């Protein structure tokens, strides 16, 4: 049996097929559309997306709740900071 955590999110962004910096730019736009504390799910296929998004989240005070990778797809769940 697999322990799967279900994360509720306010907005999903599909950045599949987009290369740097477009997944990050799509995430930034999505975070402007949601309230503090809301979660954004972003799907990316750019192999470097985890680096760009990780640094951005760290520098801006948002929280990376989960990152999963399967084949060439990365799925991020990011909680917008309350500030």
N, C-alpha and C positions, 0 to 999 in steps of 0.2 A: 504494500500500500504506500502511495506517495503522499507526502504532506504538502498540500498546495495551499498557499495563502492567496486569497482573493482580495485584490486591492481595488477599491472603488475610486473612480476617477471622473473628473468633471468634463474633460476634453481629451479627445484622441487626435494625434497628428501622425499621418502616414507620410514619412519622408523617404520611403523606399525608392531606390533608384537615383536619389539625389546625392551629390558629392559635396564635400566640404567647400564652403561654410554653410550650405543651404540647410542641412538638418538643424544646425544650431540657430540659424536665423528663424526657421519655422518654430522652434521651441521658444525663442524669445518673444515672438509674436503671440504665441499661444498663452504664455505666462502673463502677457499684458491684458488678455481677454478674461482671465479668471480672477477670483477673489483670493486674498491671502488665506493660506491653509488648504486651498483646493489642490487637487492632484491632476497633473497632466501626464498622459501616456503618450510616448513617442516611439515610433517604429522606424528604424534606420538600417540601411544595408551598407552604408559607407564604413569600411573597416576602421577608420580613425574616429568615428563618431564618439566612441566612449572617451577618447582623450579630450576632444573639444568640449563635450557636454560635461564631463567630469570637472574640468578646470573651471568652466563657467559656473556650475552649481556651487563649487567651493568658494569662488570669489564673490558671489552675489548673495550668499546666505540661504539659498534654497536647499532642499534636502533630497538627495537621491535615495528613494525608498527601496528600489530594487532595480537590478539590471540582469536580464537574462539573455543568453546567447544560444541560438540554435541555427546550425549551418552558418549562413552568412547574414542572419537577421539578428539585430539587437533590439530589445524592447526595454525602455526606460520608464520608470514611474517616478515623477519628480513632484514634490510638494512645494508649492510657492511659499516663500517666507511671509510672515505676518507684517513685516515692515513696509 
